[in-house]
Amino acid sequence: MVTAEILGARKAAIAASPDLQRLLSHLREGGRPVLARMPHVPEHKALLSSDGGICPDDATTLTFDPWNPTGHRCPRCGKTWSGERYDRYWARFQHLWLAERAVHLATVAALGTQDDRAAGQRAAEILRTYGGRYWRYPNRDNVLGPSRLFFSTYIESIWTCNYVGAATMLRAADLLDEETAKAVNQVVEEAATLIGDYDEGFSNRQTWNNAALTAVAVWFEDEDLAQRAIEGDTGLIAHLIRGVGRDGMWYEGENYHLFALRGLLIGAAWARLAGLDFWTDDRLVTRIAAALRAPALTVLPNFSFPARKDARFGLSLTQPAFVELWEVGLGNLAQSVPDGAPTTEVASWIMTLYQQPSSEPALLEYYLHDFGGTRPAQSGRTSLSWWSLLEMLPALPPAEQPWQPQSILLENQGLAVLRRNDRYVSLEAGSTDVGHGHPDQLHLTLFADGVYWLPDPGTGDYVSRNLFWYRSVLAHNAPRIDGESLRDETRCECFAEQDDWAWVRGRSGNLTRTVVTGPSYVVDVVELAGRDEHLLELAWHVDAAGGIETNGRWVADEIVDEFVTRAQHFVPAAPGPLVLRHSAPGADLTIRMMLDGQLLQAERPPLPGRSDRDTFYLMRARGRNVRIVTVLESHTTQETVRAVRMQGEVVEIETTSGVHRHRPGSQDWTITAGDAPPVVLRGAREQTAPFRPIVEIDAPTPVSAPAFRVGEAPPIDGTLDGFELAEPLQLALEDQYRRSEDAYPGPDDFSAVAYAAWDERALYLAVDVTKPDLCLRPPDAPPLRLDNEPDDIHSDGLQLYVAPAREQENGAAVGYVIVPQANARDVRVSVTSDSRAAANAPGVRGEWRRTDQGYRVTVAVPWPGIEGLHPHAGARVRFDLIVNEMLPGRQRRTGQLVWSGGNGWIWLRGDRQNPARFGVLELVG
């Protein structure tokens, strides 16, 4: 990121700045353990598994200790675990930590004194060690793009940014010897080949791929590569302009915003050396300033970010890794707009963060600065990483005004935040179609009186089965209809703030959720209106101890969900509102519910980072017009709400100061209290098209093929008997192949032909696969424990999907994984993880046999297992067929042939296929 001229200027700045001098001393001290002994370089590439980094006793993530490659301690129970799986989990962070230490030490050597030359020598030794080993790490068994050191390309990119950064720093300081330079050239060229081969389009991960490629372009002075990585269709500038929305937030939410922003800022630093300075372009500076400001707009009162979409739960924005983003951003903003509002706002925000209690450093792939040495007693700007020494201001400017959060609507995110003092209420009223969206439409969050009463659980561990719970609507404080998440586009209809009151209304089809906040309580109204009868359910996850105060009894019941147990419904002793009370240290939450239906409670998985299952509530009502009214009040002393009543559409709330009447309108909400003038909340929103970061293109015409009606069902015996062999489904094209590392081997090594037939009972399929080496997973094979995906996808076999042709049935697809049984004629069939409708369906049956070219599978898929599908001549059935490819010596599948089109890489698809990509089978009579 530097030249000799930049180093000279920065040395002068350090000499004149007490803060920078202290930071340099901190970096010098932090590097001493690495100077004392060369750290261990892992022999293996990293492995993503469900057990390697987890304590078997209490499921806690093991502590990363860069000085202990074989003993991995649990921070909860104190036990130490060893073995290859633990070592290869450790290797993931060790590889990253070593590259980070290399650039850390190189920075100390380049900006320090003659006494710091040993730091440069150790940095060079780390670079040379990887030069001798890099090609030994195999580019295989990857999860998310090609990689040698890791299992995903984006991690290779993070590592490469630091590796090239160390080499560039040494070269600029004239400390790079010829042997080390040669090693760097070899490593960086191969890394760039891997990274450049895998373009993820508009993903947070691609920002890091672009940053790494820009670094490589600077190292080799490659103008073409620099132009592609910076100015290409999916380059750094495009990510900044199209990935960051009008409200400043990265389209995938706060968690990915912080990750992508770091990649963008690092990429911008390399781009400056490539001749394109982001900080001199007003358009780019404006977008970066908005991106720096965005997380402060939605931060919770405890300074953690809401775990929206696919975010980690409970992660504080006071993390050094995050604070460094604002320090670096401020350092560059101050040069672009020295007296502008963005500079003042960011400075005020940073000062506020430094005033908060310091948080325990989180284990982040892109920031391991605080691991492996003695942590400073007091965190702050003088204890950040090498990057801050290069780019942050010599002194933090005084904040003219303290940072003060406000109520806000983030239009692109569809997130409305209503603030009053330390109370935070938010409603999700945006689309889930864009970027890591969970089925959390119209989810309600409540934080008040220092308690996170109604949290969003976020994601949890990517390799845990509980991930599917966190990604369900039932895990959120959100409504669902007929047991399903909301399918219609969600939008914010109204948002306004007036005096002590504020409101927001979100809509999804015929369902609305209105949230009104006042001085002491919150009114929540969920309404479903329509011609047909539906089951409306509304979940409440209160993160505090408590229960129901209303007299009555609990009766055993059922909530159909694999993660939910011990369901009961409440039978009140008398009609009327139901009152719940939950308590936390220093505060209570009272919830008054009014509904013509049932209240259930059940147990569900714990919030991420916890071990004990917890209780949640589910309000349930059925009808054509259903209304659920809830009043919530968090209080530290006496509550103000005494009773809640309904008078037609009017919600009457009796308080200690009188009766408040809430009258809804189509685009307004009126509150009257005694003789005081009524408060009328309006704020109807203009309905604009939702933000889309990716250019919309015409959807390709879906592939189609006939399925021929048969008078008698085929024998399904592994032969082609009974099938019409005209017009088969062909899977033998390069653009039908999804790869994990290697390109399509060609039809002679891997291809398939399929034949489809049908009658009123079932769909019949015969699939002839050409594949010389057959690798079948035995039924009694030990579990792979790689992640939360079914092991049978890592075998030769099939995945097939069937769904009705009607557009409104997009979510009703049924999928199956089908694996030939080794040493038997039958096949092993499992339902894919997103096929709810097939849980109680008639079973798929099939047989297989070897052929001269590979193997053949025949199966019968009963129609009754596919909701809404009624076969008849002329009908169109949405369908897809995938053939998995497994090779000897691998842990993960190598590739897939996809009838509807390969669309690039295997990625993290598991056993799922997007219904929007399905082809069409035409049922011929």
Disulfide bonds with the S-S distance in Angstrom:
none
